[in-house]
Amino acid sequence: MKKVLISFIVIFCSTILNAQTMTSYFNAGNPIEVDGKEFYLGWSSNPQEGYYLQEYFPKGEAPEHYNDMFTVSLFEGNVTPEIAAQAKANELATRKESDKICNYRVLNKDGEYIVDFVVSDMSSGQLTTVEWDLHYYKSVKIGDKNYLLLMFLSQRAYGDDIIPLLKHIPDNIDRRINALTKKKLKIEIF
């Protein structure tokens, strides 16, 4: 019985430590300052070869429940910003059928694309979460490889904070698009 208990404790502690361990797949800075806020690496993933994703949050926020997030994704290969933006627009068009809040637009300048969108979640017929995202797609070269770079800003609101977020969007959209498109990251892949 004692061996079983010790084994359980070792497995449990190992699982917790592994869940809290985060790998930085590339260096883009930490913290990263965008739109007047500092964002710290809070989650990362390498779901397949040549695809890296890192999410950054203000201090005190985490992937499970956040108000602000900045994300950097890299896709190795020759996927164009246009194809990626269109794929996101198609995904949102499908979502719009079941999400009454969902709305989006696609902006294009010089082969770089922004997808500006709002989505929501409901529970038991009540609106629980609204998320406003700006996805910015552009082609970059890192070393001798081509990548699609996706940087995005996300703001979420829950419960009573939903209406203030929705009212806040029109007054802040130009500033946030400018902050995102002017953001220069010096990325080094490990």
SELUM-884340 format. One line per 5 residues: for each residue x, y, z of C-alpha. Coordinates in steps of 0.001 Angstrom, whole numbers, plus 500000, padded with zeros to 6 digits. Layout:
// residues N
X/Y/Z  ...
END
This chain:
// residues 190
500000/500000/500000  502825/502376/500874  504483/501760/497451  501196/502472/495689  500769/505738/497621
504347/506825/496882  503917/505935/493193  500679/507937/493075  502356/510972/494689  505303/510785/492261
502987/510504/489226  500702/513279/490531  503611/515664/491208  505206/514824/487866  501916/515552/486070
501562/518920/487815  505159/519892/487074  504818/518871/483419  501567/520826/483107  503293/523924/484473
506434/523500/482363  506370/525656/479279  508700/525468/476329  509724/528587/474491  510003/527495/470842
511262/530850/469651  512430/534117/471099  510300/537137/470272  511000/538916/473554  509580/538426/477025
507878/540605/477950  506548/541969/474653  505076/545478/474742  502055/546047/472492  499523/548876/472631
500977/550201/475878  500820/546858/477760  503464/544321/478682  502666/540702/477808  504529/537724/479328
504824/534233/477884  502058/532129/479421  501470/529214/477044  503196/527574/474088  502670/524741/471647
504401/523008/468746  501499/520930/467392  503400/519828/464283  506782/520256/462666  507235/523852/461515
504233/525248/463417  504899/527205/466620  502448/529085/468815  503159/531224/471881  500595/533168/473918
501504/536137/476102  499436/537704/478909  499648/540686/481245  500829/539751/484748  498100/537996/486703
496262/536686/483632  496369/533178/482153  495011/531223/479177  492060/529871/481148  490674/533316/481993
492111/536489/480543  491131/540002/479574  494061/540651/477217  496294/538332/475212  498957/538758/472538
499814/535738/470407  502614/534985/467980  502322/532009/465604  504761/530854/462968  503885/528488/460111
506865/527276/458099  506340/527043/454344  504660/529025/451652  501187/529654/453050  500323/533184/451986
498724/535796/454240  495798/535906/451804  495119/532160/452077  495404/532241/455887  493109/535273/456211
490556/533687/453883  490639/530451/455901  489912/532439/459075  487101/534342/457315  485581/531029/456171
485759/529690/459740  484019/532835/461025  481339/532674/458308  480483/529172/459507  480512/530262/463144
478218/533186/462345  475435/530669/461652  475326/529711/465352  476900/532753/467062  474572/535770/466867
477338/538145/468026  479917/536893/465502  480942/539561/463037  484129/540072/461047  485872/541974/458310
489036/541363/456317  491438/544230/455594  494287/544056/453076  497236/546341/452497  500305/545485/450430
499806/541713/450740  499385/541814/454514  495981/541011/456009  494011/541815/459146  490970/539855/460218
489018/541932/462739  486305/539921/464470  484043/539465/467476  482821/536079/468754  480835/534999/471793
479950/532041/473978  476659/531281/475674  475629/528990/478493  472006/528121/479290  470819/530840/476920
472933/533524/478612  475800/535388/476972  478867/534516/479078  481902/535666/477079  482648/538048/474227
486028/538128/472521  487357/540797/470163  490373/539745/468109  492635/541375/465567  494634/538806/463550
497527/540188/461512  499028/537932/458816  502271/538612/456979  505094/536698/455313  508527/536743/456965
511877/535113/456417  513725/533762/459456  517171/532493/458633  516772/530819/455254  513156/529692/455789
509850/531290/454823  507138/531610/457445  503646/532930/457742  503639/535138/460830  500353/535587/462667
500331/538135/465481  497106/538836/467227  495604/540867/470005  492641/539462/471863  490380/541105/474424
487787/539140/476381  484958/540241/478606  482763/538177/480894  479310/538834/482346  478694/542490/483197
481881/543572/481385  480584/542445/477957  478625/545597/477029  481483/547955/478009  483865/545915/475798
481484/546077/472828  481099/549850/473289  484899/550196/473570  485675/548620/470163  484834/551517/467781
486882/554021/469797  489945/551769/469956  490071/549838/466718  492313/552182/464705  494819/552530/467552
495001/548760/468103  495355/547970/464385  498150/550532/464183  499877/549077/467272  499678/545583/465822
500819/546381/462280  503678/548602/463482  504939/545968/465950  508344/544719/464878  509481/541447/466393
512986/540109/466039  512277/536374/466103  514859/533688/466677  513759/530042/466434  515555/527646/468766
END
